[in-house]
Amino acid sequence: MAIELGVDIGGTFTDVVASDEHDRMWSAKVPTTPANLVDCFLNGIDAVLSEAARDGHTDLAIDRIVHGTTIATNLVVQRAGAPVALLTTRGFRDTIHIMQGRGYIAGLPEDQITNIHMLKKPSPLVSKQMIGEIDERIDCTGAVVVKLNEERAREVIRKLSSAGASSFAICLLWSFVNETHEQRLREIVEEECPGAYISISCEIAPRKGEYARTVATVINSYVGPTVRDYFSRLERDTTAKYQSPVSVLQSTGGSVSTAEAGRNPVRLLGSGPVAGTMASAALAGNVIAIDMGGTTFDVSLIVEGSPLRSNISVIHQYEYSVPTIELQSIGSGGGSIVWVDELGTSLRVGPESAGAEPGPACYAKGGTQPTVTDCNVITGFLDPGRFLGGKMKLDPARAHAALDSNVASKLGMNVVEAARGAIRIVDAQMADLVRQVTIGRGYDPRDFVVCAYGGAGPLHAPAFARELGVSRVVIPRGSLAAVWSAYGAATADLSVVVERSLLRNLPVPADELESELQALEKQAATRLVTFGAAESGIMLQRFADLKYGMQAHVLEVPLEPELDEQAMGRIPSSFGEIYERIFGLGTAYREAGVQLTAVRVQAVAPVTNTGQKLRPPARSQTVTESPRTSMRAVCWDAGRGFEETPVFPGQGLIMGQQIAGPAILELGVTTIPVHPGQSLEVTPAGDLHIHV
C-alpha cells in the first residue's frame, strides 16, 4: 500500500505524518537533533512507520516525501552561513550596508521599535572587505553603457577567493532588465573558482529594488552551500533506506525537487510554518492560522480561502525580494524563557528559547531556566506523566525550582502567581501579533476563526482568542493539530513562482501585457514538468504589482486568466479597492495614476490525493458528555487558586460530543483547555471547535 509522508523539522521537535489513499493517517513526533538534521528526519520516518505497523499495516511503500524545513532560516539567524563574496557594479559597494531608512526597525516588534536608544542595524551578512566592485554599467532601458571589464573582474574574483570566499553573490545594477553581464560574470567565477556556489540576482530576484534584490542574492549564496549539501545527504540516505524521492516545501506553499531547493534556498525561508497555513486554507473561508511550537509563534492570514502573500520579506532586519506566503513570527513558544528584566521589577517572556537542548527545566536534560512549558506544568494545564502521550516524563519539581529561583523570588511572588503571570504575558504577546496581522491589514479579527496547531497552539489559543473577540477556535482533527505543518507538507502540491520586473504606467496595451504573462506561464509550466508534473494538470494564476504614482506602497493584485482591453480597464479599480481596504477609505490617490512594477505567475500541479477527499466523519452518535477519566487541580486564575477540573481523554471522541468548561482534553501530543464559560464540540469531520 502506497503512502505519502510530510516531515516538518522544528526547533524542538520533528513532526511526521503519513497518509494512504484511503485518507488513513499516522503521525509521530521525535526530538530534533540540531547537530545532524538528517538523523531526526530518518528517525521521524521510522517512528511513523512503527505507528502504522502497530495499527496492522506493515506492507507500506513510501510513494512521496515532502520536507518542510527551517534550515535556511536557522543559518541566517545563527550567522552560520558560508563565507560569501558580493560582486556588484562599481559605485554600489555599500548598498547592503547602507540598507534603507527602515533597516533599523524592519521586522522588530513594537516594544523594541519604541526603544529608540537600543535600535541598531543588524550585523552584516557580508563584510565590506568581501565586496568586489565590477567595471560595467547597464541603464534602465537595458542598453549597455559600459562594457563588462572581464580582466578586471578576474582580478577582483581571485582576490576575494584568496580572502576565503567559497560562495559568490552577483548583483549588478539593472540586471533584471538586461542579464547578459551577470550571466557572463557567473561564467568567469566558474572558470576562476571551480566548485564555488554562485547566485545571480536576475535568477533569484529579478525585480526593481536594488537593496532588497541584493539581500536576496546574498542570502541565497550565504545559506546555499550548507543547504545544498544537506539536501544531497538527505536525498542519498533517504533513497538508500526507503527508495523514495524527497521534495521540499518552499515559502510560496508549493514543493520542488531537492536539486531546485539547493539552487534557490532563499525561497525556503519560512517553509516549515507555511505548510500549516496551506493545510488550514481548507478549513474555512477566513482563518487566522496560528502555529505555536517550542521556539516560535507564527501567524498567517487566509482570506476567502486564499493565504495572503507578500513580495518583500524580512529576516533578522534584512528585507529581501522573494514572493512568500505572508507570515509573522515572534519568539513565544513552549520553550520561551521566562525572566526578570535588568531592573528586577518586570516579568518577561521570550524571545530567547531553551530549544530542544537542554530544553525546559522540567525536561530534566540540564535546563535551568524556566519556560512557558514549565509554567503550564506548574499550573496544572500539562500532566507531567502524559506529555507526548506518556512517551516523555516531565519533572514538576525542577520546573518549580527554576521558576522560584529565577523569577518568583526576585519579584516577591509565589511560584503559582509567577507561572500564571507568565502565561498571561505570553497570551497577550500572541494576541498583539494577531492584531498586527489582521487590523494592520484592514481586517477585523472577529470576522475570522482561529485555527490552532503545533504542540502548544491548542493549549494557548482559547485564552488569546477570547481577548481578540474571536468566537471560534478550530483544532484540526484533534491530535493531528500537533503535527499540522507536517500534514500540510504531505498535502503540498508542486508549485513554482516566476516573475519579471515591468516598469510601466497604466494603461498598458492588453496584447503587450498578455504576451509577457504567456511567456512567464510557459516558463513556469516547463519547470513543473521537469519536476515530474503532468502538463495537463497544471493550473496557472496571474498577479501584478501595482502602486500609485509618487507613492511607495506596492500591492499585489490578481489578474484575470485572459486580458483584453475590458479586463485591463478593471485593474485600476481592483487595485483601488485593495488599497483602501488596507489603508482606509479615501486614501487611494487615483489622480496620481497607477504604475505597474512587476508581473508574476504561479503554476501549481496537484500531485497528491492526500486530504483532497472529504475527511471521514467521527462515529455518528450524539452525546452531551463523555466519561471522565480523572480530576486534576488546575489554576485557571491566580486569584481563585487551584480548582478541581475534569480531564477527558482524546481517544473515543464522537460526533456531536460537547464538553463544557472548565475542562481539560488530553490528546496525546497536545492538550486543549476549555476555559470557564467556553465549550468544546466535535464536528462530523473530526475537528474540535471551541466556542469562545
Secondary structure, 3 states (H helix, E strand, C coil): CEEEEEEEECCCEEEEEEEECCCCEEEEEEECCCCCHHHHHHHHHHHHHHHHHHCCCCCCEEEEEEEECCHHHHHHHCCCCCCEEEEEECCCCCHHHHCCHHHHCCCCCHHHHCCHHHCCCCCCCCCHHHEEEECCEECCCCCEEECCCHHHHHHHHHHHHHCCCCEEEEECCCCCCCCHHHHHHHHHHHHHCCCCEEEEHHHHCCCCCHHHHHHHHHHHHHHHHHHHHHHHHHHHHHHHHHCCCEEEECCCCCEEEHHHHHHCHHHHCCHHHHHHHHHHCCCCCCEEEEEECCCCEEEEEEECCEECEECCEEECCEEECCCEECCEEECCCCCEEEEECCCCCCEEEEEEECCCCCCCHHHCCCCCCCEHHHHHHHCCCCCCCCHHHHCCCCCHHHHHHHHHHHHHHHHCCCHHHHHHHHHHHHHHHHHHHHHHHHHHHCCCHHHCEEEEECCCHHHHHHHHHHHHCCCEEEECCHHHHHHHHHHHHHCCCEEEEEEEEEEEECCCCHHHHHHHHHHHHHHHHHHHHHCCCCHHHCEEEEEEEEEECCCCCCEEEEECCCCCHHHHHHHHHHHHHHHHHHHCCCCCCHHHCEEEEEEEEEEEECCCCCCCCCCCCCCCCCCCCCCCCEEEEEEEECCCEEEEEEEEECCCCCCCCEEECCEEEECCCCEEEECCCCEEEECCCCCEEEEC
